[in-house]
Amino acid sequence: MNSHFNFLAPFYDRVISFSRLEQTLRVLDLPHPGSLLDAGGGTGRVAAALRPHIGFLAVADVSRAMLVQARQKDLSAASAETERLPFADGFFDRVLMVDALHHVSDRTATVRELYRVLNPGGRLVIEEPDLRTWPVKLIALAEKLALMRSHFLAPQQIAALFPPDAKIEIEAEENTAWIIAQKVTDQTP
Ligand SMILES: C[S@@+](CC[C@H](N)C(=O)[O-])C[C@H]1O[C@@H](n2cnc3c(N)ncnc32)[C@H](O)[C@@H]1O
């Protein structure tokens, strides 16, 4: 999988554009003066668009070639597996993962780590193709046949990976779902 994205990295941004800025800002509750982690953030395609709306931003990804592209955008980029993030508990006010959860080897460990590095009161958003829709079911099948080792989960299955104290909402539009998790504190409305 890593070699797959290493191969795609130089062309990735030209093939896949980012058209959902307004929706992403809304589900992440941005702008915010604090910090954001884009986990599995690849070339920084999404992070670059979010940069004006957050104080500090970092991309973490396992593919070094994807990270080369992110660094060319002057983004802070960490080589890391999302199953073992090199950040302290509660380090980020916002955590985002776009189109990457179905690519990681261990989805349970990844969600646990994303939640661990989220600041109490913070917000974590996982954007995934919505497996409840037929086009995504077909993509999941095609990726399986192409031996891509991706593993899609339905939004409710992703929500179930969070600890019970997380306050979860699910939004969906067309073939995309957003799983929005808040780390609740006494001050959370
Ligand atoms: C489809 S790309 C999406 C990249 C970016 N989020 C975007 O929307 O442009 C999936 C990314 O997940 C990364 N990835 C896959 N497994 C990973 C893991 N275990 N830890 C960190 N990154 C991983 C890949 O290297 C790739 O950059």
The ligand as an SDF file (V2000), in Angstrom:
LIG
                    3D

 27 29  0  0  0  0  0  0  0  0999 V2000
   -6.0640    8.1890   -0.5070 C   0  0  0  0  0  0  0  0  0  0  0  0
   -4.6900    8.9170    0.2940 S   0  0  0  0  0  0  0  0  0  0  0  0
   -5.4360   10.3320    1.0490 C   0  0  0  0  0  0  0  0  0  0  0  0
   -4.4290   11.3830    1.3850 C   0  0  0  0  0  0  0  0  0  0  0  0
   -5.0310   12.6760    1.9670 C   0  0  0  0  0  0  0  0  0  0  0  0
   -5.7380   12.4350    3.1780 N   0  0  0  0  0  0  0  0  0  0  0  0
   -5.9180   13.3460    0.9570 C   0  0  0  0  0  0  0  0  0  0  0  0
   -7.1550   13.3110    1.1360 O   0  0  0  0  0  0  0  0  0  0  0  0
   -5.3760   13.8990    0.0020 O   0  0  0  0  0  0  0  0  0  0  0  0
   -4.4170    7.8450    1.6880 C   0  0  0  0  0  0  0  0  0  0  0  0
   -3.1660    8.1890    2.4760 C   0  0  0  0  0  0  0  0  0  0  0  0
   -3.1200    7.3710    3.6450 O   0  0  0  0  0  0  0  0  0  0  0  0
   -1.7590    7.0600    3.8920 C   0  0  0  0  0  0  0  0  0  0  0  0
   -1.6960    5.8990    4.7890 N   0  0  0  0  0  0  0  0  0  0  0  0
   -2.0820    4.6260    4.5530 C   0  0  0  0  0  0  0  0  0  0  0  0
   -1.8740    3.8610    5.6360 N   0  0  0  0  0  0  0  0  0  0  0  0
   -1.3380    4.6670    6.5790 C   0  0  0  0  0  0  0  0  0  0  0  0
   -0.9150    4.4710    7.9320 C   0  0  0  0  0  0  0  0  0  0  0  0
   -1.0110    3.2780    8.5250 N   0  0  0  0  0  0  0  0  0  0  0  0
   -0.4000    5.5230    8.6030 N   0  0  0  0  0  0  0  0  0  0  0  0
   -0.2970    6.7490    8.0110 C   0  0  0  0  0  0  0  0  0  0  0  0
   -0.6930    6.9980    6.7430 N   0  0  0  0  0  0  0  0  0  0  0  0
   -1.2090    5.9700    6.0440 C   0  0  0  0  0  0  0  0  0  0  0  0
   -1.1870    6.8280    2.5120 C   0  0  0  0  0  0  0  0  0  0  0  0
    0.2260    6.8900    2.4840 O   0  0  0  0  0  0  0  0  0  0  0  0
   -1.8770    7.9420    1.7330 C   0  0  0  0  0  0  0  0  0  0  0  0
   -1.0950    9.1210    1.7280 O   0  0  0  0  0  0  0  0  0  0  0  0
  1  2  1  0
  2  3  1  0
  2 10  1  0
  3  4  1  0
  4  5  1  0
  5  6  1  0
  5  7  1  0
  7  8  2  0
  7  9  1  0
 10 11  1  0
 11 12  1  0
 11 26  1  0
 12 13  1  0
 13 14  1  0
 13 24  1  0
 14 15  1  0
 14 23  1  0
 15 16  2  0
 16 17  1  0
 17 18  1  0
 17 23  2  0
 18 19  1  0
 18 20  2  0
 20 21  1  0
 21 22  2  0
 22 23  1  0
 24 25  1  0
 24 26  1  0
 26 27  1  0
M  CHG  2   2   1   9  -1
M  END
$$$$
